Every structure is written in structure tokens, then in C-alpha cells.
């Protein structure tokens, strides 16, 4: 039986702390924190290696400008992960990117186990200040031990034991998820390029190093992994570089790949926050500062890696309502959803209602709340509360087109229903729209 694979994300800087001062005698606060993390990490490796395969390469702890392909594959293939979040780790862009991928995978795969540890009394406000806020790490059950802020060896060993216990029943995955399917689909398309020199032209725009290119023989999967992490401009330039090889194999495959890459302008942290498995236990709504419904759709497609079920899972709702009309709007939304799935919108049969609920829970379903929906913030507030209390609509994720600078969104402190994601500025919107146009033109010429 294959062992479950556990990835350890942390910042330890072994080279920096390779001195003769033992941990107990270390007076420098920063070096003491780093040495504490090293003790914790090494004990974790020892404990977890008894039952699992531990993914940790000390040579890759500070990967430089680009992620090595080995690290990309570890992040994409592991069955569970540990986030060791210290004052130093949260300042590392690599730890943030690793946390982004891991929280994203946790939402896409229900049995993926992610255990964060907030070290040295670290508070969530510190994570927010360093860009971790949208990942909602604070909502994941964290490992902790009493008095851990003091950073003693005994506490490091106790915390390692607590974390290891959390992986006790973890098994290697047998199921596929949308991220894995995306990688397989893209790799299958790219494998149609028979001339490896042409496929290799993708290396420069995707920033694939020569060492990474030579590391794995399945080059199509290497490009697919990098495409998943790249932005839209990098992916567009990569497609331009390899178009001749793809079109020679199949123009239809080239167009399909271009469409799969369209949502890649969206910040991965937004995608990681938006992805949520079916049958989630709580109702969710998000506000995005744009009026462009096509861009809002990209957020959801990026979150779920342009899945095959996407076409029938996104719906725009923009019926103008005033105060006191929330229930009428909810009823109208029920009718629209029933018609979308060829159901009788006026049926009172409880079986028909249960059928619609099951259909909505089969995969995530998204409703974009249009920019002209509510006449006022009070009307919007009434609508949101009505939506959140509706048994059927709890299976739906709502995305509000909140306009420039979230002008129409409820303040976050007034409503737990909105979790506002990283803002878009004009440059980002212009760049996204321009790259989408260029990619569309590329796929039609």
C-alpha cells in the first residue's frame, strides 16, 4: 500500500543558523526562533517518517526566483501538509505561495489534511498584514501546546507530537480532483507536440529553468504544472511560442487549451479563498470590485481549474429590488434556477425541491449578483440575510459585482456574509482584458 505523502512548509534558513551556539544558550531572538523551528521540523520528520512519506528537501528551502518543478509537484501531489507559521516564515513569499496552493487544494479535495501551527504566539492579524488573510488559515484547526510562546525545546517536541497525531489516519489519495484533472488535460493536449524543441519554447515565458526541464522526462506535465501557477500574460506568451506545434496536431485542442488558460489572470489567493467543496456547511458570499461579469466568472473558473461542469454552474441575477422585497427576490431566484435545470419553477412537490437541492450540491454553483440588483445598502442587507437563511440557496456561492473600490459592497465588519478578496486596480483589469483579447485572437487565427 502506498504511503500518504506529507509536505512541510516552513522557513528555517539552516545556513544562517549553522553556528556553534546551542539553542538553549541563544540570546538573539530571531536566531532562537529559527532554531526552534529547526528542532520542531526535524522532530516532525522523525515522527511522520514512521508511517508516511515526508516531502522536505533542505536544498529547496530558499528556491531563489523560481519554484523548482520538484516543489511544484510536491505541492500538487501531497496528501497532507504542515504549515509552520512563524514571525519569520510569514515574511517569506515562498511560504505564502506554498500556503496559497495548500489551502486551495484543501478546498478542492475534501480529505486533504492541512495542519497549521502558529508559532511563538503568532496572531492572525500578523498573517493578514503579510497577505495571508484571504486564505483564512485561522478557520483551520491549528495545532498548539500550552505556553508555546516561550519557545523551549520541550514545547517544540510536544508540538511536533501533536501535529504528527493529526495525521494518524491519513491515507494516500485514490480520488481525482479538479486540479489534477486540469493538469492531466493540459498535459494530454501538450503531449500532442511531437517536436520537443517546440514544446521547449514554453520554458522562457514560463520561467522554467534548464535544470527543471531536464529533471523529469514527462515534459508536458512539467509545462502543465508551470501553466497552473503562471499568470495569463506568461501563459499567452507560452502559447504563442508553441502554437505551431499544437495547431499542427489539433486546432481544436489548441482552442480548448486557450479557453482553459483564460482565467489565469486571477490572483491565486483569490482562487484559493473562493474554492469550496460541494455540500459545504455554511452559506458564502463574496464581493469583487468590478462590474464585468466575465471577470467574475473567471474567479470561479480559476478556483476550480476550468472544470467540465462549469458551463451550467454559473448564473447572473440582477433583478432590481427595493427594501422589503427580499423574499420576492429569493422566490424569483428559485424560479430561475429551476428553469435552468428544466424543472417546474412553480412546483410545490417536496420531491421536486429535493431534486433541485441535490442538483445544486452535485458541484459548486455560483450566482453573480449584478451591479443594479439592490436599490440601497439596506435592501442589499435584507437580501443577503434572506439568501443566507434559505435552505436551498445554502448550496450556492454568491459573488457580488460590487463596482470600483467595492462601492456597493457592505462593509466587512457589518456582515460575515461577505469576505472581500484582494482588490483589483485599473491596471490589473486592463491587463486582464487585454490578455484575454490577445488570447482569443490567437486561438482564432
C-alpha positions, 0 to 999 in steps of 0.5 A: 500500500502506498504511503500518504505523502506529507509536505512541510512548509516552513522557513528555517534558513539552516545556513544562517543558523549553522553556528556553534551556539546551542539553542538553549544558550541563544540570546538573539531572538530571531536566531532562537526562533529559527532554531526552534523551528529547526528542532520542531521540523526535524522532530516532525520528520522523525515522527511522520517518517514512521508511517508516511512519506515526508516531502522536505528537501533542505536544498529547496528551502530558499528556491531563489526566483523560481519554484523548482518543478520538484516543489511544484509537484510536491505541492500538487501531489501531497496528501497532507501538509504542515504549515509552520507559521512563524514571525519569520516564515510569514515574511517569506513569499515562498511560504505564502505561495506554498500556503496559497496552493495548500489551502486551495487544494484543501478546498478542492479535495475534501480529505486533504489534511492541512495542519497549521501551527502558529508559532511563538504566539503568532496572531492572525492579524500578523498573517493578514498584514503579510497577505495571508488573510484571504486564505483564512488559515485561522478557520483551520484547526491549528495545532498548539501546546500550552505556553508555546510562546516561550519557545523551549525545546520541550514545547517544540517536541510536544508540538511536533507530537501533536501535529504528527497525531493529526495525521494518524489516519491519513491515507494516500489519495485514490480520488481525482480532483479538479486540479489534477484533472486540469493538469492531466488535460493540459498535459494530454493536449501538450503531449500532442507536440511531437517536436520537443524543441517546440514544446521547449519554447514554453520554458522562457515565458514560463520561467522554467529553468534548464535544470527543471526541464531536464529533471523529469522526462514527462515534459508536458506535465512539467509545462502543465504544472508551470501553466497552473501557477503562471499568470495569463500574460506568461501563459499567452506568451507560452502559447504563442511560442508553441502554437505551431506545434499544437495547431499542427496536431489539433486546432481544436485542442489548441482552442480548448487549451486557450479557453482553459488558460483564460482565467489565469489572470486571477490572483491565486489567493483569490482562487484559493479563498473562493474554492469550496467543496460541494455540500459545504456547511455554511452559506458564502458570499463574496464581493469583487470590485468590478462590474464585468461579469466575465471577470467574475466568472473567471474567479470561479473558473480559476478556483476550480481549474476550468472544470467540465461542469462549469458551463451550467454552474454559473448564473447572473441575477440582477433583478432590481429590488427595493427594501422589503422585497427580499423574499420576492427576490429569493422566490424569483431566484428559485424560479430561475434556477429551476428553469435552468435545470428544466424543472417546474419553477412553480412546483410545490412537490417536496420531491421536486425541491429535493431534486433541485437541492441535490442538483445544486450540491452535485458541484459548486454553483455560483450566482453573480449578483449584478451591479443594479440588483439592490436599490440601497445598502439596506435592501442589499442587507435584507437580501443577503440575510434572506439568501443566507437563511434559505435552505436551498440557496445554502448550496450556492456561492454568491459573488457580488459585482460590487463596482470600483473600490467595492462601492456597493459592497457592505462593509466587512465588519457589518456582515460575515456574509461577505469576505472581500478578496484582494482588490483589483486596480485599473491596471490589473483589469486592463491587463486582464482584458487585454490578455484575454483579447490577445488570447482569443485572437490567437486561438482564432487565427 
